[in-house]
Amino acid sequence: MERDDDIIDSLLPDVDDAPAPAEPSRNSESLDEEDNTLRPSFVRRVAEALEAGDDETVYNLVEPLHPADIADLFELIDQDDRVKLARAINDLMGGEVLAELNDHVRELLVEELEPEEVADLAEQMETDDAVALIEDLDEEDQQAVLAEMEPEDRAAIESALSYPEETAGRLMSRDLIAVPEAMTVGDLIDYLRRDDELPTEFWEVFIVDHKHHPVGTCSLSWILRAPRSVPLADVMKRDQTLIPVSMDQEEVALRFQKYALISAAVVDESGRLVGQITVDDIVHIIQEEASEDILRLSGAGDGDINEPILLTVRTRLTWLVVNLGTALVAASVVGMFQGAIARFALLAVLMPIVSGMGGNAGTQTLAVVVRAIATNQLTSSNTIRMILRELRIAATNGAALGILIGLGTGLLFANPLLGAVIGSAMVINNLVAGLAGILVPVTLDRLKVDPAVSSAVFVTMATDVMGFFSFLGLAVLSGLA
């Protein structure tokens, strides 16, 4: 029987032959040690060398950087210098750098490359990263690049592109290790030693049946610690989280978060193992989805500073036009009370306070609810409880603000009735804000509309309209105006 240290040695690369890992240049003069970003002085030196056409200096400056830092450099220099930089550091522009690049920056650089160059880069990358590189190309360019790739790589990417965007099928990697459950630990170790085509980085081995359906997993720690004669069926973990290829990437991220997964098997409609998703992919997804929801609430689009200006203007202007329409609705409510405002001009001074505070309260509730929906904390089973909770919060906040603004207004203008009117309107509008802040996103979610995209418009309209209507209406009913 092989000794334990021999088993461990069999799974580790030979020290003399193994390539040295790429070390981030944390101690170099290029990085700021406090926030681990490229120093402005370093970026200026690169830009000046590019301007002078000194490619050798550019190369010497960039060569020590980690691929992620090279990607950051592309985003920090002027757009006109990015192609120059790519040409100056040509042999450093590998798949690792492209995988780290911002989507808009990568698209600009890829447009300057020939199809065979893009194909060479894609073949250096993991399948999911290669798909991200190719999927943004025009159909004609996609076919040109795929035609230059090796048949096996081309088939993997074409298969991934056949799945809808932002699904597990697009996200998954096909580089995995799957073995039959009839193997023993020793058989597996020998297999891992023998086959040079296997992935070099992995955390667990997937165990499959004769139909290639995943039946369990074995982590590397179990394999290293188990005797060679033990069947895999005796040490594998049978409970596993399987990811359907059609599952939305946001739901995939939630499963990783909920079950603390390092990797998970991806299965097709028939239950066959077709790929795996690892936690490093999920980190990007969580960041993307969180940023996406926040930016959509404000109508700012992708919010990417590298996004083309015309695309940004078009996205923001669309929602600004929609907001203009809702503002006109609120203005029409004010127009209904223009006679009262003319008789008591102080109403025009105070009414923005009511609508503004209601808008802030509605935004607070909206942010909490959208996040709860995105993380599956808010479901049909606890919606009523959530509504009642937010109403209690709105009533408490409204009462506190109403008393504060009512007393202040009454004392400042020596008019207790005016204080009572604005205090009452504050309570009413806070209740409306709380109710709208939860009902609008929940309703949109039930209608299969992304609540992060359009909720803010409706909530703002509700608080503005009700803020003006309640304040001015109470002023008229009380005989104040």
C-alpha positions as CSV (number, residue, x, y, z in Angstrom):
1,M,0.0,0.0,0.0
2,E,1.3,3.4,-0.9
3,R,2.3,5.6,2.0
4,D,0.3,8.8,2.7
5,D,3.2,11.1,1.9
6,D,3.5,9.4,-1.5
7,I,-0.2,10.0,-2.1
8,I,0.2,13.7,-1.3
9,D,3.3,13.9,-3.5
10,S,1.3,12.4,-6.4
11,L,-1.2,15.2,-6.3
12,L,1.3,18.0,-6.1
13,P,3.3,19.3,-9.1
14,D,7.1,18.7,-9.1
15,V,8.7,21.8,-7.5
16,D,11.4,22.0,-10.2
17,D,8.9,21.8,-13.0
18,A,6.0,23.8,-11.7
19,P,5.8,27.3,-13.0
20,A,6.1,30.0,-10.4
21,P,2.8,31.6,-9.5
22,A,2.2,35.1,-10.7
23,E,2.8,37.4,-7.7
24,P,0.9,40.7,-7.5
25,S,3.4,43.6,-7.5
26,R,2.3,44.7,-4.0
27,N,5.8,45.9,-3.0
28,S,6.6,47.6,-6.3
29,E,6.6,51.3,-6.9
30,S,3.5,51.0,-9.1
31,L,1.0,50.2,-6.4
32,D,-0.4,52.3,-3.5
33,E,0.1,50.1,-0.5
34,E,-3.0,51.6,1.3
35,D,-5.7,50.8,-1.2
36,N,-3.8,48.5,-3.5
37,T,-4.4,50.6,-6.6
38,L,-2.0,51.8,-9.2
39,R,-0.3,55.0,-8.2
40,P,-1.2,58.2,-10.2
41,S,2.5,58.8,-10.8
42,F,3.0,55.3,-12.3
43,V,0.0,55.8,-14.6
44,R,1.4,59.2,-15.7
45,R,4.8,57.6,-16.5
46,V,3.1,54.9,-18.7
47,A,1.0,57.6,-20.4
48,E,4.1,59.8,-21.1
49,A,6.0,56.8,-22.5
50,L,3.1,56.0,-24.8
51,E,2.9,59.6,-25.9
52,A,6.6,59.6,-26.7
53,G,6.2,56.3,-28.6
54,D,8.7,54.6,-26.2
55,D,7.3,51.1,-26.3
56,E,10.3,49.6,-24.6
57,T,9.8,51.8,-21.5
58,V,6.1,51.0,-21.5
59,Y,6.9,47.3,-21.6
60,N,9.5,47.5,-18.8
61,L,7.0,49.4,-16.6
62,V,4.1,47.0,-17.2
63,E,5.9,43.7,-17.3
64,P,6.1,43.2,-13.4
65,L,2.4,43.9,-12.9
66,H,-0.1,41.2,-12.1
67,P,-2.7,40.6,-14.9
68,A,-5.4,42.2,-12.8
69,D,-3.3,45.3,-12.3
70,I,-2.6,45.4,-16.1
71,A,-6.4,45.4,-16.6
72,D,-6.8,48.3,-14.2
73,L,-4.1,50.2,-16.1
74,F,-6.2,50.0,-19.3
75,E,-9.1,51.6,-17.5
76,L,-7.0,54.3,-15.9
77,I,-5.4,55.6,-19.1
78,D,-7.1,57.7,-21.7
79,Q,-9.3,55.8,-24.2
80,D,-7.1,56.9,-27.1
81,D,-4.0,55.3,-25.5
82,R,-5.5,51.9,-24.9
83,V,-4.8,50.4,-28.3
84,K,-1.3,51.8,-28.1
85,L,-0.7,50.2,-24.8
86,A,-2.0,46.8,-26.1
87,R,0.4,46.9,-29.0
88,A,3.3,48.0,-26.7
89,I,2.9,45.0,-24.4
90,N,1.7,42.6,-27.0
91,D,3.0,39.3,-25.5
92,L,1.7,40.3,-22.0
93,M,-1.9,40.5,-23.4
94,G,-2.8,37.0,-22.5
95,G,-6.1,35.5,-21.6
96,E,-5.7,36.4,-17.9
97,V,-5.5,40.1,-18.7
98,L,-8.5,40.0,-21.0
99,A,-10.6,38.1,-18.5
100,E,-10.0,40.9,-16.0
101,L,-10.8,43.7,-18.3
102,N,-13.9,45.9,-18.1
103,D,-16.4,44.8,-20.8
104,H,-16.4,48.1,-22.6
105,V,-12.6,48.3,-22.6
106,R,-12.3,44.7,-23.8
107,E,-14.7,45.3,-26.6
108,L,-12.7,48.2,-27.8
109,L,-9.4,46.2,-27.8
110,V,-10.9,43.1,-29.5
111,E,-12.2,45.3,-32.3
112,E,-8.6,46.1,-33.2
113,L,-7.5,42.4,-33.3
114,E,-7.7,39.9,-36.2
115,P,-10.0,36.9,-35.8
116,E,-7.1,34.5,-35.5
117,E,-5.6,36.7,-32.7
118,V,-8.9,36.7,-30.8
119,A,-9.1,32.9,-31.3
120,D,-5.7,32.4,-29.8
121,L,-6.6,34.5,-26.8
122,A,-9.9,32.7,-26.3
123,E,-8.1,29.3,-26.3
124,Q,-5.9,30.5,-23.4
125,M,-9.0,31.3,-21.3
126,E,-11.4,29.3,-19.2
127,T,-14.6,28.5,-21.2
128,D,-16.8,31.0,-19.3
129,D,-14.2,33.8,-19.8
130,A,-13.8,32.9,-23.5
131,V,-17.6,33.0,-23.9
132,A,-17.7,36.5,-22.3
133,L,-15.0,37.6,-24.8
134,I,-16.8,36.3,-27.8
135,E,-20.5,36.8,-27.0
136,D,-20.3,40.6,-27.4
137,L,-19.0,40.4,-31.0
138,D,-21.2,40.8,-34.0
139,E,-22.5,37.5,-35.5
140,E,-20.2,37.8,-38.4
141,D,-17.1,38.4,-36.2
142,Q,-18.2,35.6,-33.9
143,Q,-18.2,33.1,-36.7
144,A,-14.9,34.4,-38.0
145,V,-13.3,33.9,-34.6
146,L,-14.9,30.4,-34.0
147,A,-13.7,29.3,-37.4
148,E,-10.1,29.9,-36.3
149,M,-10.4,27.9,-33.1
150,E,-9.6,24.2,-32.4
151,P,-12.7,22.0,-32.9
152,E,-12.9,21.0,-29.3
153,D,-12.7,24.6,-28.0
154,R,-15.1,25.8,-30.7
155,A,-17.7,23.1,-29.8
156,A,-17.5,24.1,-26.1
157,I,-18.0,27.8,-26.8
158,E,-20.8,27.2,-29.4
159,S,-22.6,25.1,-26.8
160,A,-22.3,27.8,-24.1
161,L,-23.5,30.5,-26.6
162,S,-26.6,28.4,-27.2
163,Y,-27.8,29.1,-23.7
164,P,-29.6,32.4,-22.8
165,E,-27.5,35.2,-21.4
166,E,-27.0,35.4,-17.6
167,T,-27.8,31.8,-17.1
168,A,-25.7,29.0,-15.6
169,G,-25.1,27.6,-19.1
170,R,-23.1,30.7,-20.0
171,L,-21.4,31.0,-16.6
172,M,-20.2,27.4,-16.2
173,S,-16.8,26.0,-17.0
174,R,-16.4,22.6,-18.7
175,D,-13.0,22.0,-17.1
176,L,-13.8,19.5,-14.4
177,I,-12.9,16.0,-13.2
178,A,-15.7,13.4,-13.2
179,V,-15.1,9.7,-12.4
180,P,-17.3,6.6,-12.0
181,E,-18.4,5.6,-8.5
182,A,-16.9,2.1,-8.9
183,M,-13.4,3.6,-8.5
184,T,-11.4,3.4,-5.3
185,V,-9.4,6.2,-3.8
186,G,-6.2,4.6,-5.1
187,D,-7.7,4.3,-8.6
188,L,-8.6,8.0,-8.5
189,I,-5.1,9.0,-7.4
190,D,-3.5,7.0,-10.1
191,Y,-5.9,8.5,-12.7
192,L,-5.1,12.0,-11.5
193,R,-1.3,11.3,-11.8
194,R,-1.6,9.6,-15.2
195,D,-3.8,11.9,-17.3
196,D,-2.0,15.1,-18.3
197,E,-5.1,16.5,-19.9
198,L,-7.0,16.9,-16.6
199,P,-7.5,20.4,-15.1
200,T,-4.7,21.5,-12.9
201,E,-6.8,23.5,-10.5
202,F,-9.8,22.0,-8.8
203,W,-11.4,21.6,-5.3
204,E,-13.5,18.5,-5.7
205,V,-14.0,15.5,-7.9
206,F,-17.5,14.8,-9.2
207,I,-18.7,11.2,-9.0
208,V,-21.1,10.1,-11.8
209,D,-23.1,7.0,-12.6
210,H,-23.2,5.1,-16.0
211,K,-25.5,7.8,-17.4
212,H,-23.1,10.6,-16.4
213,H,-25.5,11.8,-13.8
214,P,-23.7,13.3,-10.7
215,V,-24.3,11.1,-7.7
216,G,-21.8,12.7,-5.3
217,T,-18.6,14.7,-4.8
218,C,-15.2,14.1,-3.1
219,S,-13.2,17.0,-1.8
220,L,-9.4,16.8,-2.2
221,S,-9.0,16.7,1.6
222,W,-11.0,13.5,1.8
223,I,-9.1,11.9,-1.1
224,L,-5.7,12.7,0.6
225,R,-6.8,11.3,4.0
226,A,-8.5,8.2,2.9
227,P,-6.7,4.8,2.4
228,R,-6.2,3.7,-1.2
229,S,-8.5,0.7,-0.9
230,V,-11.6,2.6,0.1
231,P,-14.3,2.8,-2.6
232,L,-15.3,6.4,-3.6
233,A,-18.9,5.4,-2.9
234,D,-17.9,5.1,0.8
235,V,-16.3,8.5,1.2
236,M,-18.2,10.7,-1.3
237,K,-20.7,13.2,-0.2
238,R,-24.1,12.3,-1.7
239,D,-25.9,15.5,-0.8
240,Q,-25.0,18.1,-3.4
241,T,-26.5,21.3,-4.9
242,L,-27.2,20.8,-8.6
243,I,-27.5,23.8,-10.8
244,P,-29.8,23.5,-13.9
245,V,-28.2,25.0,-17.1
246,S,-31.1,27.4,-17.5
247,M,-31.0,28.8,-14.0
248,D,-30.5,32.6,-13.8
249,Q,-27.1,33.6,-12.6
250,E,-28.6,35.6,-9.7
251,E,-30.3,32.5,-8.4
252,V,-27.1,30.6,-8.8
253,A,-25.3,33.2,-6.7
254,L,-28.0,32.9,-4.0
255,R,-27.5,29.2,-3.8
256,F,-23.8,29.6,-3.4
257,Q,-24.3,32.1,-0.7
258,K,-27.1,30.1,1.1
259,Y,-25.2,26.8,1.1
260,A,-21.6,28.1,1.4
261,L,-20.6,26.3,-1.8
262,I,-17.1,26.3,-3.3
263,S,-18.2,24.7,-6.5
264,A,-21.3,23.1,-7.8
265,A,-22.2,20.7,-10.7
266,V,-24.3,22.0,-13.6
267,V,-26.7,19.6,-15.2
268,D,-28.7,19.7,-18.4
269,E,-32.4,18.9,-18.9
270,S,-31.8,15.1,-18.7
271,G,-29.7,15.4,-15.5
272,R,-26.3,14.8,-17.1
273,L,-23.3,16.6,-15.8
274,V,-22.2,19.2,-18.3
275,G,-20.1,21.6,-16.3
276,Q,-19.3,23.2,-13.0
277,I,-19.5,26.7,-11.5
278,T,-16.9,27.8,-9.0
279,V,-17.0,30.5,-6.3
280,D,-14.6,32.8,-8.1
281,D,-17.2,33.2,-10.8
282,I,-19.9,33.9,-8.2
283,V,-18.0,36.7,-6.6
284,H,-18.2,38.6,-9.9
285,I,-21.9,37.8,-10.2
286,I,-22.7,39.0,-6.7
287,Q,-20.9,42.3,-7.4
288,E,-22.6,42.7,-10.8
289,E,-26.1,42.0,-9.5
290,A,-25.7,44.3,-6.4
291,S,-24.4,47.1,-8.5
292,E,-27.0,46.6,-11.1
293,D,-29.9,46.8,-8.7
294,I,-28.6,50.0,-7.1
295,L,-28.0,51.7,-10.4
296,R,-31.3,50.7,-11.8
297,L,-33.1,52.2,-8.9
298,S,-31.7,55.5,-9.9
299,G,-32.2,55.0,-13.6
300,A,-28.5,55.4,-14.3
301,G,-28.1,52.3,-16.5
302,D,-25.0,50.3,-16.1
303,G,-23.2,53.1,-14.4
304,D,-20.0,52.1,-16.0
305,I,-17.5,55.0,-16.4
306,N,-16.1,53.2,-19.4
307,E,-19.5,53.1,-21.1
308,P,-19.8,55.1,-24.4
309,I,-21.2,58.6,-23.6
310,L,-24.0,58.4,-26.2
311,L,-25.2,55.1,-24.7
312,T,-25.1,56.6,-21.2
313,V,-27.0,59.7,-22.3
314,R,-29.7,57.5,-24.0
315,T,-30.2,55.3,-20.9
316,R,-30.4,58.2,-18.4
317,L,-32.5,60.4,-20.7
318,T,-35.1,57.7,-21.1
319,W,-35.7,57.6,-17.4
320,L,-35.5,61.4,-17.0
321,V,-38.2,61.8,-19.5
322,V,-40.4,59.3,-17.6
323,N,-39.6,61.3,-14.4
324,L,-40.7,64.5,-16.2
325,G,-44.0,62.9,-16.9
326,T,-44.6,62.0,-13.2
327,A,-43.5,65.5,-12.2
328,L,-46.2,66.9,-14.5
329,V,-48.7,64.7,-12.7
330,A,-47.6,66.1,-9.3
331,A,-47.7,69.6,-10.8
332,S,-51.3,69.1,-11.9
333,V,-52.2,68.4,-8.3
334,V,-50.6,71.6,-7.2
335,G,-52.5,73.4,-10.0
336,M,-55.8,72.2,-8.4
337,F,-55.0,74.3,-5.3
338,Q,-53.5,77.4,-7.0
339,G,-56.3,79.6,-5.6
340,A,-55.6,78.4,-2.0
341,I,-51.9,79.0,-2.6
342,A,-52.6,82.5,-3.9
343,R,-54.6,83.3,-0.7
344,F,-52.0,81.9,1.6
345,A,-48.6,82.0,-0.1
346,L,-46.8,80.3,2.9
347,L,-48.3,77.0,1.6
348,A,-46.0,77.2,-1.4
349,V,-43.0,77.5,0.9
350,L,-43.9,74.5,3.1
351,M,-45.4,72.0,0.7
352,P,-42.0,70.8,-0.8
353,I,-41.0,69.7,2.8
354,V,-43.9,67.2,2.9
355,S,-43.3,65.7,-0.5
356,G,-39.5,65.7,-0.1
357,M,-39.6,63.8,3.3
358,G,-42.2,61.4,1.9
359,G,-39.9,60.7,-1.1
360,N,-36.9,60.0,1.2
361,A,-39.0,57.6,3.3
362,G,-40.3,55.8,0.3
363,T,-36.8,55.4,-1.1
364,Q,-35.6,53.9,2.2
365,T,-38.4,51.3,2.2
366,L,-37.9,50.7,-1.6
367,A,-34.2,49.9,-1.1
368,V,-34.9,47.5,1.7
369,V,-37.7,45.7,-0.2
370,V,-35.8,45.4,-3.5
371,R,-32.8,43.9,-1.7
372,A,-35.1,41.5,0.2
373,I,-36.7,40.4,-3.1
374,A,-33.3,40.0,-4.8
375,T,-32.0,37.8,-1.9
376,N,-35.2,35.8,-1.6
377,Q,-35.8,37.1,1.9
378,L,-39.2,38.4,0.8
379,T,-41.5,35.7,-0.6
380,S,-45.2,35.2,-0.8
381,S,-45.2,33.5,2.6
382,N,-44.1,36.6,4.5
383,T,-45.3,39.5,2.3
384,I,-48.2,40.4,4.6
385,R,-46.0,40.5,7.6
386,M,-43.5,42.7,5.7
387,I,-46.3,45.1,4.7
388,L,-47.5,45.4,8.3
389,R,-43.9,45.9,9.5
390,E,-43.2,48.7,7.1
391,L,-46.5,50.4,7.9
392,R,-45.6,50.4,11.6
393,I,-42.2,51.8,10.8
394,A,-43.8,54.5,8.6
395,A,-46.4,55.4,11.2
396,T,-43.8,55.8,13.9
397,N,-41.5,57.8,11.7
398,G,-44.3,59.9,10.4
399,A,-45.6,60.7,13.9
400,A,-42.2,61.7,15.0
401,L,-41.5,63.9,12.0
402,G,-45.1,65.3,12.1
403,I,-44.8,66.4,15.7
404,L,-41.3,67.9,15.1
405,I,-42.3,69.8,11.9
406,G,-45.7,70.7,13.4
407,L,-44.3,72.2,16.6
408,G,-41.6,74.0,14.7
409,T,-43.9,75.5,12.1
410,G,-46.5,76.5,14.6
411,L,-43.9,78.3,16.8
412,L,-42.0,79.9,13.9
413,F,-45.0,81.3,12.1
414,A,-47.2,81.8,15.3
415,N,-49.9,79.7,13.6
416,P,-50.9,76.5,15.5
417,L,-53.4,75.5,12.8
418,L,-50.7,75.6,10.1
419,G,-48.5,73.4,12.3
420,A,-51.3,70.9,12.8
421,V,-51.9,70.8,9.0
422,I,-48.3,70.2,8.0
423,G,-47.8,67.7,10.9
424,S,-50.9,65.7,9.8
425,A,-49.8,65.8,6.1
426,M,-46.4,64.5,7.1
427,V,-48.0,61.5,8.9
428,I,-50.2,60.7,5.9
429,N,-47.5,61.0,3.3
430,N,-45.1,58.8,5.4
431,L,-47.8,56.1,5.5
432,V,-48.3,56.3,1.7
433,A,-44.5,56.2,1.3
434,G,-44.2,53.1,3.3
435,L,-47.1,51.4,1.6
436,A,-45.9,52.4,-1.9
437,G,-42.3,51.4,-1.1
438,I,-43.3,47.8,-0.6
439,L,-46.4,47.3,-2.7
440,V,-44.9,48.7,-5.9
441,P,-41.8,46.4,-6.1
442,V,-43.8,43.4,-4.8
443,T,-46.5,44.0,-7.5
444,L,-43.9,44.4,-10.3
445,D,-42.1,41.3,-9.1
446,R,-45.4,39.3,-9.3
447,L,-45.8,40.6,-12.8
448,K,-42.3,39.4,-13.7
449,V,-41.0,42.9,-14.1
450,D,-37.7,43.8,-12.5
451,P,-38.6,45.9,-9.5
452,A,-35.2,47.6,-9.5
453,V,-35.8,49.1,-12.9
454,S,-39.1,51.0,-12.5
455,S,-40.2,51.0,-8.9
456,A,-38.5,54.4,-8.0
457,V,-40.6,56.2,-10.6
458,F,-43.9,55.0,-9.2
459,V,-42.9,55.5,-5.6
460,T,-41.7,59.0,-6.2
461,M,-44.9,59.9,-8.1
462,A,-47.0,58.5,-5.2
463,T,-45.2,60.4,-2.5
464,D,-45.2,63.7,-4.5
465,V,-48.8,63.5,-5.5
466,M,-50.0,62.5,-2.0
467,G,-47.6,65.0,-0.3
468,F,-49.0,67.9,-2.2
469,F,-52.6,66.7,-2.1
470,S,-52.7,65.9,1.6
471,F,-51.0,69.2,2.7
472,L,-53.0,71.5,0.4
473,G,-56.2,69.5,0.8
474,L,-56.0,69.7,4.6
475,A,-55.2,73.4,4.4
476,V,-58.4,74.0,2.4
477,L,-60.6,71.7,4.6
478,S,-59.3,73.4,7.8
479,G,-60.1,76.9,6.4
480,L,-56.5,77.9,6.6
481,A,-56.6,79.0,2.9
